[in-house]
Amino acid sequence: MLTRLATTAATIFVLSGGAALAEYPEKPISLIVPWAAGGGTDAVARVLAEGLKEELGVAVNVVNKPGGGSVIGHSEMLAANPDGYTLGFGTAELATFYWAGQANTKATDFNPIALVNFDSGAFHVSTSSKWSDVKAALEDIKAQPAGTYKVTGTGTGAAYHLAFAGFLKANGIDPLAVTLVPSQGAAPGFQELAAGGVDVVLSSLPEGTAMMQAGKSKPLAVFSEERIAAFPDVPTAGEATGTPFAGGTWRGVVGPQELDPEVKKTLEEAVLKVANSEDFKTFMNDKGFGVRVLDSAAFGGFLAEQHTQVGVIMNDLGIAQRKE
């Protein structure tokens, strides 16, 4: 009898010990994307998820949670069970919620795992524009009364709007000097540009490809520290004006704050390996997406900078609901 009890106890100990020591991950992981399927964020997330499946040995399923200007999806990332099986693909908009009064969430509330992408904004004009380069455009904007020129291609307070405002400010121009005509993205913005209703479109370079190929628009500069490989003839802001400037939208993997450090380390190593792989870089370069890879610590610093910089620009534009 005692022998049987001892054997049973040993079996229970081994099973419970085995469960406790089970390595992460054991089951599929969900990756929340705060935007609808079919967009740029969704495309990058799905390529990343496929690479993570190979690295982690389990399925990584993209779950689209659009709504509220991405507030819904980002909120679910923070509220997720911190077991590492629900992660988020955070985007630049998360740095605006606090300042816009949409939520009490700050960029620094997210647990940074790794940044994988930075899409620089670009200064697009019509091929019939009187501006041959961005320096001439800035001189003209500065010389004319505020509101003389109009810009579109993005929404109020969106990443490219803030990037453009920062670009103007970096070059000594009031961010309110150019009137924003809000649009639901680059496509309707370029249509408005072709119709002559606006003077500038703010978007990434890839989003302007169709209009460039049709001979209806031309990019005068990209808000990047280096030229974009897929568009080697477009000068950087620094090259075009003499004042270096980088601004745009970005994407990275985040999680809830209570995420176990060992689980986070496993995820960080896997994301970094995928983001630095030739397959991922080739996809990103072919599609015109910018690759910028930061580990957890550097990504955390980046989020802190974003919180501060976005607050300053939104206050400059008069669209912030909070001052700090």
For each residue, the residues with C-beta under 8 A, 3 or more apart:
1: 4 5
2: 5 6
3: 6 7
4: 1 7 8
5: 1 2 8 9
6: 2 3 9 10
7: 3 4 10 11
8: 4 5 11 12
9: 5 6 12 13
10: 6 7 13 14
11: 7 8 14 15
12: 8 9 15 16
13: 9 10 16 17
14: 10 11 17 18
15: 11 12 18 19
16: 12 13 19 20
17: 13 14 20 21
18: 14 15 21 22
19: 15 16 22
20: 16 17
21: 17 18
22: 18 19 26
23: 26
24: 84 260 262 263 266
25: 29 56 57 58 84 85 266
26: 22 23 58
27: 58 85
28: 58 59 60 61 85
29: 25 52 56 58 59 60 61 84 85 86 87
30: 60 61 63 85 86 87
31: 45 48 49 52 60 61 62 63 87 88 89 253
32: 63 65 73 76 77 80 86 87 88 89
33: 37 41 42 45 62 63 64 65 73 89
34: 41 65 66 70 71 72 73 74 77 88 89 90 91 93
35: 39 41 42 64 66 70 73 91
36: 39 42 64 66
37: 33 42 64
38: 42 43
39: 35 36 42 43
40: 43 44 119 204 206 289
41: 33 34 35 44 45 89 91 251
42: 33 35 36 37 38 39 45 46 62 64
43: 38 39 40 46 47 287
44: 40 41 47 48 89 116 117 251 284 289
45: 31 33 41 42 48 49 62 89 251
46: 42 43 49 50 62
47: 43 44 50 51 280 283 284
48: 31 44 45 51 52 89 116 253 271 274 275 280
49: 31 45 46 52 53 60 61 62
50: 46 47 53 54 60
51: 47 48 54 55 273 274 277 279 280
52: 29 31 48 49 55 56 60 270 271 274
53: 49 50 56 57 58 59 60
54: 50 51 57 274
55: 51 52 270 273 274
56: 25 29 52 53 60 266 270
57: 25 53 54
58: 25 26 27 28 29 53
59: 28 29 53
60: 28 29 30 31 49 50 52 53 56
61: 28 29 30 31 49
62: 31 33 42 45 46 49 89
63: 30 31 32 33
64: 33 35 36 37 42 73
65: 32 33 34 72 73 76
66: 34 35 36 70 72 73
67: 70 71 72 73
68: 71 72 102
69: 93 102 155
70: 34 35 66 67 73 74 91 93 94
71: 34 67 68 74 75 97 102 103
72: 34 65 66 67 68 75 76
73: 32 33 34 35 64 65 66 67 70 76 77 88
74: 34 70 71 77 78 88 90 91 93 94 97 105 110
75: 71 72 78 79 103 105
76: 32 65 72 73 79 80 86 88
77: 32 34 73 74 80 86 87 88 90 110 254 255 256
78: 74 75 88 105 109 110 256 257
79: 75 76 256
80: 32 76 77 86 87 88 255 256
81: 85 86 256
82: 255 256 257 258 259 260
83: 86 260 263
84: 24 25 29 87 255 259 260 263 264 266 267
85: 25 27 28 29 30 81
86: 29 30 32 76 77 80 81 83 255
87: 29 30 31 32 77 80 84 113 253 254 255 267
88: 31 32 34 73 74 76 77 78 80 110 253 254 255
89: 31 32 33 34 41 44 45 48 62 251 252 253 254
90: 34 74 77 94 110 251 252 253 254
91: 34 35 41 70 74 94 159 249 250 251
92: 95 96 159 248 249 250 251 306
93: 34 69 70 74 96 97 158 159
94: 70 74 90 91 97 105 107 110
95: 92 98 99 107 303 306 307 310
96: 92 93 99 100 102 157 158 162 310 314
97: 71 74 93 94 100 102 103 105 106
98: 95 101 103 104 105 106 107 307 311 322
99: 95 96 310 311 314 315 320 321 322
100: 96 97 157 314 319 320 321
101: 98 321 322
102: 68 69 71 96 97
103: 71 75 97 98
104: 98
105: 74 75 78 94 97 98 109
106: 97 98 109 307
107: 94 95 98 110 303 304 306 307 310
108: 300 303 304 307
109: 78 105 106 257
110: 74 77 78 88 90 94 107 254 255 257 303
111: 254 255 256 257 259 264
112: 115 252 254 296 299 300 302 303
113: 87 252 253 254 255 264 267 268 271 296 299
114: 252 253 267 268 271 272 275 293 294 295 296 299
115: 112 118 250 251 252 292 293 294 298 299 302
116: 44 48 251 252 253 271 274 275 280 291 292 293
117: 44 250 251 252 284 289 290 291 292
118: 115 246 248 249 250 290 291 292
119: 40 204 206 248 249 250 289 290
120: 163 204 205 222 223 224 228 246 247 248 290
121: 159 160 163 164 167 202 203 204 222 223 247 248 249
122: 202 203 204 205 208 219 221 222 223 234
123: 134 137 164 167 200 202 219 220 221 222 223
124: 153 190 193 200 201 202 203 208 211 217 218 219 220
125: 129 131 137 193 199 200 201 217 218 220
126: 129 193 194 196 199 216 217 218
127: 215 216 217 218
128:
129: 125 126 199 218
130: 140
131: 125 134 136 137 140 220
132: 136
133: 136 137 220 240
134: 123 131 137 138 220 221 235 237 240 241
135: 138 139 240 241
136: 131 132 133 139 140
137: 123 125 131 133 134 140 141 200 220
138: 134 135 141 142 168 171 173 241
139: 135 136 142 143
140: 130 131 136 137 143 144 149
141: 137 138 144 148 149 168 173 177 178
142: 138 139 172 173 177
143: 139 140
144: 140 141 148 149
145: 148
146: 174 176 177 178 179
147: 177 178 179
148: 141 144 145
149: 140 141 144 177 178 179 199 200
150: 178 179 180 181 197 198 199 200
151: 164 178 179 180 181 198 199 200 201 202
152: 180 181 182 183 188 189 192 193 197 198 200 201 202
153: 124 160 183 185 186 189 190 193 200 201 202 203 207
154: 158 159 160 161 164 180 182 183 185 186 189 202 203
155: 69 158 161 182 183 184
156: 161 180 182 319
157: 96 100 161 162 314 317 319
158: 93 96 154 155 161 162
159: 91 92 93 121 154 162 163 248 249 250
160: 121 153 154 163 164 202 203 204 248 249
161: 154 155 156 157 158 164 165 180 202 317
162: 96 157 158 159 165 166 247 310 313 314 317
163: 120 121 159 160 166 167 202 223 247 248 249
164: 121 123 151 154 160 161 167 168 175 178 200 202 247
165: 161 162 168 169 175 313 316 317
166: 162 163 169 170 175 245 247 309 313
167: 121 123 163 164 170 171 223 237 245 247
168: 138 141 164 165 171 173 174 175 177 178
169: 165 166 172 173 174 175 313 316
170: 166 167 237 243 245
171: 138 167 168 241 243 245
172: 142 169
173: 138 141 142 168 169 177
174: 146 168 169 177
175: 164 165 166 168 169 313 316 317
176: 146 316 317 318
177: 141 142 146 147 149 168 173 174
178: 141 146 147 149 150 151 164 168 199 200
179: 146 147 149 150 151
180: 150 151 152 154 156 161
181: 150 151 152 192 197 198
182: 152 154 155 156
183: 152 153 154 155 186 188 189 192
184: 155 188
185: 153 154 188 189 203 207
186: 153 154 183 189 190 201 203 204 207 208
187: 190 191 207
188: 152 183 184 185 191 192
189: 152 153 154 183 185 186 192 193 198 201 202 203
190: 124 153 186 187 193 194 201 203 207 208 210 211 216 217
191: 187 188 194 195
192: 152 181 183 188 189 195 197 198 201
193: 124 125 126 152 153 189 190 196 197 198 199 200 201 211 216 217
194: 126 190 191 211 216 217
195: 191 192
196: 126 193
197: 150 152 181 192 193
198: 150 151 152 181 189 192 193 201
199: 125 126 129 149 150 151 178 193
200: 123 124 125 137 149 150 151 152 153 164 178 193
201: 124 125 151 152 153 186 189 190 192 193 198 208 217
202: 121 122 123 124 151 152 153 154 160 161 163 164 189
203: 121 122 124 153 154 160 185 186 189 190 207 208
204: 40 119 120 121 122 160 186 207 208 248 249 288
205: 120 122 208 209 219 222 228 230 231 234 288
206: 40 119 209 230 287 288 289
207: 153 185 186 187 190 203 204
208: 122 124 186 190 201 203 204 205 211 212 217 219
209: 205 206 212 213 288
210: 190 213 214
211: 124 190 193 194 208 214 216 217
212: 208 209 215 216 217 218 219
213: 209 210
214: 210 211
215: 127 212
216: 126 127 190 193 194 211 212
217: 124 125 126 127 190 193 194 201 208 211 212
218: 124 125 126 127 129 212
219: 122 123 124 205 208 212 222 231 234
220: 123 124 125 131 133 134 137 235 240
221: 122 123 134 234 235 236 237 239 240 241
222: 120 121 122 123 205 219 227 228 231 234 235 236 237
223: 120 121 122 123 163 167 236 237 245 246 247 248
224: 120 227 228 236 237 246 248 290
225: 236 238 244 246
226: 236
227: 222 224 231 232 234 235 236
228: 120 205 222 224 231 232 234 288 290
229: 232 285
230: 205 206 285 286 287 288
231: 205 219 222 227 228 234 288
232: 227 228 229
233:
234: 122 205 219 221 222 227 228 231
235: 134 220 221 222 227 239 240
236: 221 222 223 224 225 226 227 239 240 244
237: 134 167 170 221 222 223 224 240 241 243 244 245 246
238: 225 241 242 243 244 245
239: 221 235 236
240: 133 134 135 220 221 235 236 237
241: 134 135 138 171 221 237 238 245
242: 238
243: 170 171 237 238
244: 225 236 237 238
245: 166 167 170 171 223 237 238 241
246: 118 120 223 224 225 237
247: 120 121 162 163 164 166 167 223
248: 92 118 119 120 121 159 160 163 204 223 224 290
249: 91 92 118 119 121 159 160 163 204
250: 91 92 115 117 118 119 159 292
251: 41 44 45 89 90 91 92 115 116 117
252: 89 90 112 113 114 115 116 117 294 299
253: 31 48 87 88 89 90 113 114 116 267 271
254: 77 87 88 89 90 110 111 112 113
255: 77 80 82 84 86 87 88 110 111 113 259 264 267
256: 77 78 79 80 81 82 111 259
257: 78 82 109 110 111
258: 82
259: 82 84 111 255 256 263 264
260: 24 82 83 84 263 264
261: 264 265
262: 24 265 266
263: 24 83 84 259 260 266 267
264: 84 111 113 255 259 260 261 267 268 296
265: 261 262 268 269
266: 24 25 56 84 262 263 269 270
267: 84 87 113 114 253 255 263 264 270 271
268: 113 114 264 265 271 272 295 296
269: 265 266 272 273
270: 52 55 56 266 267 273 274
271: 48 52 113 114 116 253 267 268 274 275
272: 114 268 269 275 276 293 295
273: 51 55 269 270 276 277
274: 48 51 52 54 55 116 270 271 277 280
275: 48 114 116 271 272 280 291 293
276: 272 273 280 281 293
277: 51 273 274 280 281
278: 281 282
279: 51 282 283
280: 47 48 51 116 274 275 276 277 283 284 291
281: 276 277 278 284 285 291
282: 278 279 285 286
283: 47 279 280 286 287 289
284: 44 47 117 280 281 287 289 290 291
285: 229 230 281 282 288 289 291
286: 230 282 283
287: 43 206 230 283 284
288: 204 205 206 209 228 230 231 285
289: 40 44 117 119 206 283 284 285
290: 117 118 119 120 224 228 248 284
291: 116 117 118 275 280 281 284 285
292: 115 116 117 118 250
293: 114 115 116 272 275 276
294: 114 115 252 298 299 302
295: 114 268 272 298 299
296: 112 113 114 264 268 299 300
297: 300 301
298: 115 294 295 301 302
299: 112 113 114 115 252 294 295 296 302 303
300: 108 112 296 297 303 304
301: 297 298 304 305
302: 112 115 294 298 299 305 306
303: 95 107 108 110 112 299 300 306 307
304: 107 108 300 301 307 308
305: 301 302 308 309
306: 92 95 107 302 303 309 310
307: 95 98 106 107 108 303 304 310 311
308: 304 305 311 312
309: 166 305 306 312 313
310: 95 96 99 107 162 306 307 313 314
311: 98 99 307 308 314 315 320 322 324
312: 308 309 315 316
313: 162 165 166 169 175 309 310 316 317
314: 96 99 100 157 162 310 311 317 319 320
315: 99 311 312 318 320 323
316: 165 169 175 176 312 313
317: 157 161 162 165 175 176 313 314 320
318: 176 315
319: 100 156 157 314
320: 99 100 311 314 315 317 323
321: 99 100 101
322: 98 99 101 311
323: 315 320
324: 311
